[in-house]
Amino acid sequence: MPTASVRVTLAGAFLLGCSSSESLPPNLVCDSGCEPQIPAAAFGPTPADAGAGACASSSGDSTCVQCAKASCCADFSLCAESTECTSLSACEANCNDSACVAGCEQEFPTGVATLEQLDSCLGTECLSCTELGVGDPCATALGSCETGLTCNGLWCVKACTTSTNCVGLGASGANALGEQSACVGTATNGDVCFPGCAVSASHCASFPGTACFSTTSVDGVTVAICESVPDAGTD
């Protein structure tokens, strides 16, 4: 079983985090030592057709995926070419406890070593795969916010002057939940990045004490964000 300190998810985007809580965000799962789960869809081509094509860049790739394809292509391709490896990762991505992960490894035993090999490369070559980005849940995560960000007790946050400053590490600049963050003014902390909830209001459950509200970003755009009442800007 992999023993990486931070569990990395590659599902069109790498999602970071680890928690023993039962209210984990989608695709954030932890076992005894957080590890990578890599759903087959992340590899693009089917295993039979993968090869070097597995490392072809995509505009929707997360920062971590871009690094994985550039710096760990051989290991990335090896997993892409293995139905057992991609199936193992897809299985583990739906787990929320170590028993489930162990069950997946028992179901796809020949994929474990390949997944471990990819994880090892990511841990060495891709710093972005071990960090949390803007708007990522950080209250219970084992990973730390990337340089320039701080954990406000709920998510990785930074000061901003426009929502373009709030780009996350996920696919297409989203956070670990697949939501775009927005720059919103506050009465006490100035303009800061808030995680969005336009995709699903339920994502605010990943930030206890918040709810999904419609407000106006500093750019003058109506956005849906997770916020505590009445902390964020004008509704």
C-alpha positions in Angstrom: 0.0 0.0 0.0 1.3 3.4 -0.9 2.5 5.5 2.1 2.8 9.0 0.6 2.1 11.6 3.3 -0.4 13.5 1.1 -3.1 11.8 -0.9 -3.2 13.1 -4.5 -6.2 12.7 -6.8 -5.8 13.0 -10.6 -9.3 13.1 -12.1 -8.8 15.7 -14.9 -7.5 17.6 -11.9 -5.5 16.6 -8.9 -7.4 17.0 -5.7 -5.5 17.3 -2.5 -6.4 16.6 1.1 -7.0 14.0 3.8 -9.5 13.7 6.6 -11.0 11.1 8.8 -14.3 13.0 8.7 -17.4 11.3 7.1 -18.3 14.6 5.5 -15.4 14.7 3.1 -15.7 16.7 -0.1 -16.2 14.7 -3.3 -13.1 12.7 -4.3 -11.2 13.7 -1.1 -10.5 10.4 0.6 -7.9 9.3 3.1 -6.6 6.0 4.3 -3.8 5.2 6.7 -1.4 7.1 4.6 -3.0 9.4 2.0 -2.4 8.2 -1.5 -3.2 8.8 -5.2 -6.4 7.7 -6.8 -6.3 8.1 -10.5 -9.7 7.5 -12.3 -9.3 6.2 -15.8 -10.9 9.3 -17.3 -7.9 11.3 -16.3 -5.7 9.6 -18.7 -7.7 10.5 -21.8 -7.2 7.6 -24.2 -8.4 4.2 -23.2 -5.6 2.0 -21.8 -5.3 0.0 -25.0 -4.7 3.2 -27.0 -2.8 5.2 -24.4 1.0 5.1 -24.9 2.7 8.4 -25.3 -0.7 10.0 -26.0 -1.4 9.8 -22.3 1.0 12.7 -21.8 -0.6 15.0 -24.4 -1.4 18.3 -22.7 -4.9 19.6 -22.3 -6.2 23.1 -21.6 -8.3 21.7 -18.8 -5.4 20.0 -17.0 -4.7 21.1 -13.4 -1.2 22.3 -12.4 -0.4 18.9 -11.0 -1.6 17.1 -14.0 0.5 19.3 -16.2 3.6 18.4 -14.1 2.7 14.7 -14.1 2.6 14.6 -17.9 5.8 16.7 -18.3 7.9 15.2 -15.5 6.4 11.7 -14.8 5.3 10.8 -18.3 6.8 7.3 -18.3 5.0 6.4 -15.0 1.9 8.2 -16.1 1.8 6.3 -19.4 2.5 3.0 -17.7 -0.6 3.4 -15.5 -2.6 4.7 -18.4 -1.8 1.5 -20.3 -2.8 -0.7 -17.4 -6.5 -1.5 -17.0 -5.7 -2.7 -13.4 -4.0 0.6 -12.5 -6.7 2.9 -13.9 -9.4 0.7 -12.4 -7.7 0.6 -9.0 -7.5 4.4 -9.0 -11.1 4.8 -10.1 -12.2 2.4 -7.4 -10.2 4.2 -4.7 -11.5 7.6 -5.8 -14.9 6.5 -4.5 -13.6 5.5 -1.1 -13.9 7.3 2.2 -12.1 5.0 4.5 -9.0 2.7 4.6 -11.2 -0.5 4.5 -12.6 0.6 1.1 -9.1 1.3 -0.2 -7.9 -2.1 1.0 -10.8 -3.7 -0.8 -9.9 -1.9 -4.0 -6.3 -3.1 -3.8 -7.6 -6.7 -3.2 -9.8 -6.4 -6.3 -7.0 -4.9 -8.5 -3.8 -6.2 -6.9 -1.6 -6.0 -10.1 -2.3 -2.3 -10.3 -0.9 -1.4 -6.9 2.8 -1.3 -7.7 2.2 0.8 -10.8 0.1 3.3 -8.9 2.8 3.4 -6.2 5.5 4.1 -8.8 3.5 7.0 -10.2 2.9 8.3 -6.7 6.7 8.2 -6.0 7.5 10.2 -9.0 4.9 12.8 -8.2 6.2 13.2 -4.7 9.7 13.9 -6.0 9.0 15.9 -9.2 5.7 17.7 -8.7 5.5 20.0 -5.7 2.1 21.2 -6.8 0.8 17.7 -6.2 1.6 17.9 -2.5 0.1 21.4 -1.9 -3.4 22.9 -1.5 -4.5 25.7 -3.8 -6.8 28.7 -3.5 -10.3 27.7 -2.2 -9.2 24.1 -1.3 -10.5 22.8 2.1 -7.6 23.0 4.6 -9.2 22.6 8.0 -8.5 18.8 8.2 -6.1 18.3 5.3 -2.6 16.9 5.8 -1.3 19.0 2.9 -0.4 22.6 3.4 -1.5 25.6 1.4 0.9 26.6 -1.4 3.4 29.5 -0.8 1.6 32.8 -0.7 -1.6 31.4 0.7 -2.8 30.9 4.3 -5.4 28.6 5.8 -8.2 30.7 7.4 -9.4 27.6 9.3 -11.6 26.5 6.4 -9.9 27.1 3.0 -6.6 28.3 1.5 -7.1 32.0 1.1 -5.1 35.0 -0.3 -5.6 38.7 -0.8 -6.8 39.7 -4.2 -7.6 42.7 -6.4 -9.5 40.7 -9.1 -10.9 37.2 -9.4 -8.1 36.4 -11.8 -5.9 36.4 -8.7 -8.0 33.5 -7.3 -7.0 30.7 -9.7 -6.8 27.4 -8.0 -4.6 24.3 -8.7 -7.5 22.2 -10.1 -8.6 21.7 -13.6 -9.2 24.9 -15.5 -8.1 26.9 -12.4 -10.8 25.5 -10.1 -10.4 24.4 -6.5 -10.4 20.8 -5.3 -14.2 20.7 -5.5 -14.3 21.8 -9.1 -15.4 25.3 -8.2 -14.0 28.6 -9.4 -13.0 31.0 -6.6 -13.9 34.7 -6.6 -12.4 37.9 -5.2 -14.9 39.4 -2.8 -14.7 42.4 -0.4 -15.0 41.9 3.3 -15.5 44.4 6.1 -12.6 43.1 8.2 -10.1 41.4 5.9 -10.3 43.5 2.7 -10.6 41.8 -0.7 -9.9 38.0 -0.4 -10.6 34.9 -2.4 -13.7 32.9 -1.5 -14.5 29.3 -2.8 -17.4 29.2 -5.2 -20.5 27.1 -5.1 -22.0 27.6 -8.5 -21.5 23.9 -9.4 -23.2 22.7 -6.2 -24.3 24.5 -3.1 -23.6 21.3 -1.2 -19.9 21.9 -1.6 -20.1 24.5 1.1 -20.5 21.6 3.5 -16.7 21.2 3.1 -16.4 24.5 4.9 -18.4 24.1 8.2 -20.4 27.2 9.3 -20.7 28.5 5.7 -23.6 28.5 3.2 -23.9 29.3 -0.5 -24.8 32.9 -1.1 -25.0 35.1 -4.2 -22.9 38.2 -4.0 -21.0 40.6 -6.2 -17.2 40.2 -6.8 -14.8 43.1 -6.8 -15.0 42.8 -10.6 -18.7 43.7 -10.5 -19.8 40.1 -11.4 -22.5 38.2 -9.6 -21.0 35.1 -8.1 -22.1 32.3 -5.8 -19.6 31.7 -2.9 -19.4 29.9 0.4 -19.4 32.4 3.2 -20.2 32.9 6.8 -23.0 35.3 7.5 -22.5 38.3 7.4 -18.8 38.3 6.6 -18.6 38.6 2.8 -19.3 41.6 0.7 -22.6 43.0 -0.5 -25.4 40.5 -1.4 
